[in-house]
């Protein structure tokens, strides 16, 4: 997991050793003055809408002070309650769904929630005095983006306020904005429905004894978080052909994908972004006239590839 660190500097008084825990008691309030610095910012978290699991990044905030004695403080993560906890697209293509839902947690506890204004922020920390070997109190948190969210390629951002309070949770000492970012790249993939597990990208369409007008079909399963197109090619130029030395013997056939006629080589689309589960496009082949054809095995090889559409 990627790690980064935000630095807080606090000034002033009272206490003892480094400790990071959820507040169990209520230590005496201490006058702590504060300045805050976030350095460096959290790097964008790469997100793939088709990954099988959630995407998680661990980061940390380091709280420091310049006073001679430990300082008990509380740290809170805040954002507008009027907007869902999600990142909005700020750059890239506009196609596809969004925004990106996310959550922030620390030791299994959610950091962003509807905390009442008069409640104490969730994280209690005792900051050691200046010069302490620990260099401050580190608060580790996890940024988690749930799997299966179809998002168009681009940069997604959200802003969270980091607030440092006196231990009583009422007196605000410092406030800075933490910018959370995710980078969604263009993702395309292709599978053949019904293909053998040992060879998921190839399939033999066996017609047996050829008959005029005979047809077969297979599903092409596409996944894309943006508009895409299919490039379709035929090794034999759109005919079935006997092996040498009788390769001048051919049988015509017609092919279509998702109802679109394929004239080899073909570029089909563009198609709309798929659902997170993908989209199945039927590839159908219809045999032409087989009358007065030489006996033997006729073959062709069709290759289908997927590309992001411009």
C-alpha positions in Angstrom: 0.0 0.0 0.0 1.2 3.5 -0.7 2.2 5.6 2.3 2.3 9.4 2.8 2.5 11.7 5.7 0.8 15.0 6.7 2.7 17.1 9.4 1.0 19.2 12.1 2.9 21.5 14.4 1.4 22.3 17.8 2.7 24.7 20.4 2.6 24.3 24.3 2.1 22.5 27.6 1.3 19.6 30.1 1.5 15.8 30.2 3.9 12.9 29.7 4.8 10.2 27.1 3.7 9.6 23.5 0.4 7.9 23.3 -2.2 7.3 20.5 -5.5 5.9 21.6 -9.2 6.6 21.7 -10.0 8.8 24.7 -11.2 6.7 27.7 -11.0 9.4 30.3 -11.0 13.2 30.3 -7.5 14.6 30.9 -7.4 18.2 32.3 -7.6 20.8 29.5 -4.3 22.3 28.4 -3.8 25.6 26.6 -2.2 24.5 23.4 -1.5 27.0 20.6 -1.2 25.6 17.1 0.0 26.0 13.6 -0.5 23.2 11.1 1.4 22.1 8.0 0.4 19.3 5.6 3.5 17.9 3.8 3.4 16.1 1.5 -0.1 15.9 0.1 -1.6 12.4 -0.4 -0.7 11.1 -3.8 -3.6 10.1 -6.2 -4.8 6.5 -5.5 -5.0 4.5 -8.7 -8.5 2.9 -9.1 -9.6 0.1 -11.5 -13.4 -0.2 -11.6 -13.1 -3.8 -12.6 -10.8 -5.0 -9.8 -12.3 -7.8 -7.7 -11.5 -6.2 -4.3 -11.7 -2.7 -2.7 -8.8 -0.3 -3.4 -7.0 0.8 -0.2 -4.2 3.2 0.6 -2.6 3.8 4.0 -1.5 7.3 5.0 -0.5 9.0 8.1 -0.7 12.4 9.9 2.2 13.4 12.2 1.2 15.8 15.0 4.1 17.8 16.4 4.5 20.6 19.0 7.2 23.0 20.0 6.5 23.1 23.7 8.6 21.6 26.5 5.9 19.3 27.8 3.4 16.8 26.3 0.2 18.2 24.9 -3.1 16.3 24.8 -5.1 17.1 21.6 -8.0 15.8 19.6 -8.0 15.4 15.8 -11.1 15.4 13.6 -11.9 14.8 10.0 -14.7 16.9 8.7 -16.5 17.6 5.4 -19.9 19.1 4.3 -22.8 16.9 5.5 -24.9 18.1 2.6 -22.9 16.1 0.0 -22.4 12.3 -0.1 -18.9 11.1 0.9 -17.5 10.8 -2.6 -14.9 12.2 -5.0 -16.0 14.2 -7.9 -14.4 14.1 -11.4 -12.2 17.1 -12.0 -10.4 16.1 -15.2 -10.7 13.5 -18.0 -13.6 12.3 -20.1 -17.2 13.0 -19.1 -18.6 9.6 -20.2 -19.2 6.9 -17.6 -20.8 7.0 -14.2 -19.6 8.6 -11.0 -18.8 9.9 -8.6 -16.5 7.7 -6.5 -17.7 6.7 -3.0 -14.9 6.3 -0.4 -14.4 6.1 3.3 -11.7 7.0 5.8 -11.0 4.7 8.8 -8.4 4.4 11.5 -8.1 1.2 13.5 -11.5 0.1 12.0 -13.3 3.2 13.1 -14.8 5.6 10.5 -13.3 9.0 10.6 -15.9 10.9 8.6 -19.4 10.7 10.1 -22.2 12.9 11.3 -20.6 13.9 14.5 -22.8 16.3 16.5 -21.2 19.8 16.7 -20.9 19.5 20.5 -19.3 16.1 20.4 -15.6 15.5 20.8 -13.6 14.5 17.7 -12.9 10.8 17.5 -9.1 10.7 17.7 -7.3 11.5 21.0 -3.6 12.0 20.9 -0.9 13.1 23.4 1.9 14.9 21.5 5.3 14.6 23.0 7.5 17.7 23.8 9.9 19.2 21.3 13.0 17.1 20.8 11.4 13.8 21.8 12.8 10.9 19.9 9.4 10.0 18.6 9.3 13.3 16.6 5.5 13.6 17.3 2.4 11.5 17.5 1.5 9.6 14.3 -2.1 9.0 13.3 -2.4 6.3 10.6 -5.6 6.1 8.5 -6.9 4.2 5.5 -8.5 5.6 2.4 -10.8 2.9 0.9 -12.7 3.0 -2.4 -15.2 0.2 -2.7 -14.9 -2.1 -5.7 -17.4 -2.2 -8.6 -17.9 1.6 -9.1 -18.0 2.3 -12.8 -16.1 5.6 -13.2 -14.9 7.3 -16.4 -11.2 7.8 -16.9 -9.9 10.9 -15.2 -8.9 12.5 -11.8 -11.4 12.5 -8.9 -11.0 14.7 -5.8 -12.6 15.6 -2.5 -11.6 17.9 0.3 -11.6 17.0 4.0 -10.9 19.5 6.8 -8.4 18.4 9.4 -9.2 20.1 12.7 -7.0 20.1 15.8 -8.8 20.8 19.1 -8.0 21.2 22.7 -8.6 18.0 24.6 -12.0 19.2 25.6 -13.0 19.0 22.0 -14.4 22.5 21.9 -11.6 25.0 21.3 -10.3 24.8 17.7 -6.6 25.3 17.4 -5.9 24.7 13.8 -7.6 23.8 10.5 -6.2 22.7 7.2 -7.7 21.1 4.1 -6.6 17.6 3.1 -7.1 16.9 -0.6 -8.0 13.3 -1.4 -7.4 12.2 -5.0 -8.0 9.1 -7.1 -6.8 8.5 -10.7 -9.0 6.3 -12.8 -7.3 5.0 -15.9 -8.9 3.8 -19.1 -9.6 0.1 -18.7 -10.7 -2.2 -21.5 -10.8 -6.0 -21.6 -12.3 -8.8 -23.8 -13.3 -12.4 -23.1 -15.2 -15.1 -25.1 -18.2 -16.5 -23.4 -18.1 -20.2 -23.3 -14.3 -20.4 -24.0 -12.3 -23.1 -22.1 -10.8 -21.9 -18.9 -7.4 -23.1 -20.0 -7.7 -20.9 -23.2 -10.1 -18.0 -22.3 -9.2 -15.9 -25.4 -9.8 -18.5 -28.1 -12.8 -20.6 -29.2 -13.4 -23.0 -32.0 -16.7 -22.6 -33.7 -17.3 -26.1 -35.2 -19.9 -26.4 -37.9 -19.5 -30.1 -38.4 -20.7 -31.0 -41.9 -21.2 -27.7 -43.7 -24.7 -26.8 -44.9 -25.7 -23.6 -46.7 -27.3 -21.1 -44.4 -26.0 -22.8 -41.2 -25.3 -20.4 -38.4 -23.3 -20.3 -35.1 -22.8 -17.6 -32.6 -20.6 -16.8 -29.5 -20.8 -14.0 -27.0 -17.9 -11.4 -26.8 -17.8 -10.1 -23.3 -16.4 -6.5 -23.3 -15.6 -4.4 -20.2 -14.8 -0.7 -20.5 -15.2 2.4 -18.3 -15.3 4.6 -21.4 -16.5 4.5 -24.9 -14.7 1.8 -26.9 -14.5 0.2 -30.4 -13.8 -3.3 -31.7 -11.2 -4.1 -34.4 -12.1 -7.2 -36.3 -9.8 -9.1 -38.7 -9.9 -12.4 -40.7 -6.9 -14.4 -41.6 -8.4 -15.6 -44.8 -10.1 -12.3 -45.7 -13.6 -13.3 -44.7 -13.9 -16.9 -46.3 -13.3 -20.4 -45.1 -10.4 -22.0 -46.9 -9.1 -25.5 -47.5 -5.5 -26.2 -46.5 -2.8 -26.3 -49.2 -2.5 -27.7 -51.8 -6.2 -27.1 -52.3 -6.3 -23.6 -50.8 -7.9 -22.2 -53.9 -11.1 -23.8 -52.6 -13.2 -21.5 -50.4 -16.6 -21.1 -48.8 -18.1 -17.7 -48.2 -19.7 -16.7 -44.9 -21.3 -13.6 -43.4 -20.3 -12.3 -40.0 -21.9 -9.7 -37.7 -21.2 -8.4 -34.2 -24.0 -6.9 -32.1 -26.1 -6.7 -35.3 -23.5 -4.8 -37.2 -22.3 -6.4 -40.4 -18.5 -7.1 -40.5 -16.7 -6.4 -43.7 -13.1 -7.5 -43.0 -11.1 -5.7 -41.8 -13.6 -3.8 -39.7 -13.7 -1.2 -37.0 -17.0 -1.3 -35.1 -18.3 1.3 -32.7 -18.0 3.4 -30.8 -19.9 1.6 -28.1 -21.1 3.1 -24.8 -19.2 2.2 -21.5 -20.3 -1.1 -20.1 -21.7 -1.9 -16.7 -19.2 -3.1 -14.1 -20.2 -6.7 -14.9 -19.4 -6.1 -18.6 -21.5 -6.3 -21.8 -22.0 -9.3 -24.0 -21.9 -8.7 -27.8 -23.0 -11.6 -30.0 -20.7 -12.6 -32.8 -22.7 -14.5 -35.4 -21.4 -16.4 -38.5 -23.7 -17.6 -41.3 -22.4 -20.1 -43.9 -22.9 -19.3 -47.6 -23.4 -21.6 -50.5 -21.6 -25.0 -50.1 -22.9 -26.6 -53.3 -20.3 -28.2 -55.5 -17.5 -27.6 -53.0 -14.5 -30.0 -52.7 -14.7 -32.2 -49.6 -12.3 -31.3 -46.8 -11.9 -29.1 -43.7 -12.4 -25.4 -44.3 -11.0 -22.9 -41.8 -10.7 -19.2 -41.0 -9.5 -17.4 -38.0 -11.2 -14.2 -36.8 -9.4 -11.9 -34.4 -11.3 -9.4 -32.3 -9.6 -6.7 -30.2 -10.9 -3.9 -28.1 -9.6 -0.3 -27.9 -10.7 2.9 -26.2 -12.6 5.1 -28.6 -11.2 8.6 -29.2 
